Amino acid sequence: MARPIKETPELRGNDAVRFETLISNPKPVSKEEKERARKAYEVMKSISNFQW
């Protein structure tokens, strides 16, 4: 039998502070990273639109 899905854990203490700072100050995304993401998206789109 499948295990029940756990609810989202609550962050406490240092974890909560770290998460908050990561969310408020996201790292800038490099051009190379954006280009890789775009290429991966194009590949996924072409696979999902492939006619069998």
C-alpha positions, 0 to 999 in steps of 0.5 A: 500500500502506498505511503500517505503524502506528507504535508509540507514540513515547517521550517524552524530556526536557522533553516527558516532564516536561510530559506527566507534569505534565499527567497528574498535575494535570488542569485542572478541567472547567467546567460549560459544557464538561460540558454541551457534552459531554453534549449531543454525547453525546446527539446521537451516541446519537440518531444511532446509534439512528436506525432507517432 
